[in-house]
Amino acid sequence: MKENANPAGIIGKDALAELIRRYRPYTKQGKVADYIPELAYTNPHALGIAVAGADGSLVHEGDATTRFTLQSISKIITLMVALNDYGPERVFSKVGMEPSVDPFNSIVKLETLDQKKPLNPMINAGAIVIASLLSAGGNPDEGLQRICDTISRIIGRNDIRVDQKVYQSERKTGDRNRALAYFMKSTGVIDADVDVEETLDLYFKACSLEVDCVDLAKIGLFFAMWGKCVQKQDDGTCLTEGIVSPRIAQIVTTIMITSGMYNHSGEFFLKVGLPAKSGVSGGIVAFAPNRYGFGIFGPAIDAAGNSVAGVRMLEDLSRTFGLHLVSPYVEF
Ligand SMILES: NC(=O)CC[C@H](N)C(=O)O
């Protein structure tokens, strides 16, 4: 069945400009996160989008080169690094694979579930457990370095850095995350010999890494291609070669589908039908497997912590370009 498989052809700059024009007014319907005080200084009406194609194309529009912090989008990278280092069995002995109906920073299930482990690696508790694995052995700096190196190779620039103001702001006000971490240490989910403050430091710094929409689109495309090489360098080598196996890329992708948009993951998948991960700074990384990586910045977020205009832009793109993964138009 070929009809409507890709109704509007390739995604070009004009389509992106039209999206920004159409959805910028929706930034008024959200609010910039202010529980991390430094984030409150962001322009609420900013909106940008970048699209990286499997053919090597890259287009962007709006505030696509404005830098912002990764926040929860870092969770897909730390998960991937932990899966590489420890393997799925060890990682999922510490953190679950089930979506959560509670907010991303909720503590309630940690006491009520039979197994005390957090529901999934995309909520704060789950990501903090992952950070505890990466900071094990008292080496959080090495953990952060590996996260930065991985991102650098994917986005093709090695000046990735921690936004010190956001990091300090998170560290000063991160008592909810501190509570999650100490609680999980008390129940044995975080190992007894782990220094919780070092784990939190790694978590806060990973959340405070600076990126832009173009970087996110490249991260999206990396997962869209299952970690395989998209672009060779002039000397024939490939920076992304060997970062991750297709099997681990598949696990991260699946967790993004079920939990990437927090407690709105079900509605998001129904409407957009793509793997995605958002952050409270207003970033979203999403991708259409084997085709496109998307990077979005729209700091006005909704109650779940997702960019209001960003989600709508992805919904529009998915509909217009026939990207929904559960589609009657898939070719067999
Ligand atoms: N949803 C998010 O992006 C949360 C990340 C943020 N750093 C926090 O811990 O609260």
The ligand as an SDF file (V2000), in Angstrom:
LIG
                    3D

 10  9  0  0  0  0  0  0  0  0999 V2000
   12.1150   17.2590   33.6420 N   0  0  0  0  0  0  0  0  0  0  0  0
   13.3500   17.6850   33.6840 C   0  0  0  0  0  0  0  0  0  0  0  0
   13.9200   18.1520   32.7180 O   0  0  0  0  0  0  0  0  0  0  0  0
   13.9500   17.5900   35.0390 C   0  0  0  0  0  0  0  0  0  0  0  0
   15.4300   17.8190   35.0910 C   0  0  0  0  0  0  0  0  0  0  0  0
   15.8240   18.7430   36.1820 C   0  0  0  0  0  0  0  0  0  0  0  0
   17.2380   18.9060   36.1690 N   0  0  0  0  0  0  0  0  0  0  0  0
   15.3660   18.2080   37.5280 C   0  0  0  0  0  0  0  0  0  0  0  0
   16.0450   17.4360   38.0990 O   0  0  0  0  0  0  0  0  0  0  0  0
   14.3570   18.5610   38.0220 O   0  0  0  0  0  0  0  0  0  0  0  0
  1  2  1  0
  2  3  2  0
  2  4  1  0
  4  5  1  0
  5  6  1  0
  6  7  1  0
  6  8  1  0
  8  9  2  0
  8 10  1  0
M  END
$$$$
